[in-house]
Amino acid sequence: MNPMRTLATTGRVLVQIRNDPRTIALLLIVPSLLIGLVAWIFDETNEFADIGPAMLALFPFIVMFLVTSIATLRERRSGTLERLLSMPLGRGDFILGYTLAFGLLAVLQTAVAVGYATLVCGLEIEGSVWLLFVVAIADALLGTALGLLASAFARTEFQVVQFMPVFVFPQILLGGIFLPRDQLPDVLEVIGDWLPLSHAIDALDAVSTGDEDNAFIWLRVLFIACWIVGAIIVGSLTLRRRTP
């Protein structure tokens, strides 16, 4: 991989997104609106204090997965990727460039979502807000990495949506949002413990309640980071020049 080619890819992607207001709105505004909707639903109860951290994990993760996977797939279907790879640009440069571009957007998205949840929706954080920010960024980057991985296998935008039951829904169902994982059947509990979104939810809950020390939280961030690196590596190895 070449750093200059990677950064050139990052810049090109950011320029494309800058000229697409709908994508910007989807990335930066929609997760916060969904978090606000959940807070409004539970306005007369104390439930939002319990599920708010999970929403910070869930909505940015889903949005980053969809936007990243569809944007990368369009590069391949339009023939842009084939033209780029006919030059010195390698698959690793392409994937890492996309990761950096959407990683920067994930930072902005997380800043908006965390700020909105805490300042507007009233989500109380007993631990460090900065640590909450770090975990939320890792979660959004996870959605980006899995989106890049899904785009390597999909042929159409519709197939990207079809991959959601594989990459997204099991993590939501087994992540502890609906039922604590230790109350799941033993097999499902083990599966849930190996899924990265579960650890993002655990870490955000721990920061929110202040019940765990920082070592517990950083260990889960490291687990998420391993998934991110693994998804990027597999995605770069399986990326095709174009869709047949």
ABEGO torsion letter per residue (X at the ends): XBAAAAAAAAAAAAAAAAABAAAAAAAAAAAAAAAAAAAAAAAABAAAAAAAAAAAAAAAAAAAAAAAAAAAAAAAAAGAAAAAAABABBAAAAAAAAAAAAAAAAAAAAAAAAAAAAAAAGBBBABBAAAAAAAAAAAAAAAAAAAAAAAAABABAAAAAAAAAAAAAAAAAAAGAABBAAABBAAAAAAAAABAAAAAAAAAAAAAAGABBAAAAAAAAAAAAAAAAAAAAAAAAABBABBX
